[in-house]
Amino acid sequence: MRRTPVAYSTDNLFGFCDIEVTDEYIYALYSGRSYRKYKDQIVYGERIVVFDWEGNHVHTYLLRNPFTSISFNKEENAIYGLTNNPNSVLIKYTLD
């Protein structure tokens, strides 16, 4: 099997950085950033895109602070996100 190299550009948009799942939903942290504009902060996500298990889009949350990783807390109905600019900080984002 011959493999074709993938063409990367500094203008390509980085996709999903992290994912968290529950019995009901899939929470995906989306970057949408390019290396040209953001350099090493390309892995920061500014949106949490929620899907059901059938792949249907349920909701998109725009974040005030971009996260590098996420975790869902069912009891609080909240996403906890880690940001690293300039120091590591854990932020709670309550879902409505």
Secondary structure, DSSP 4 states (H G I P E B T S, - for coil): -PPPPP---TTPBP-EEEEEE-SSEEEEEE---BHHHHGGGTT-EEEEEEEETTS-EEEEEEEEEEESEEEEETTTTEEEEEEESSSEEEEEEE--
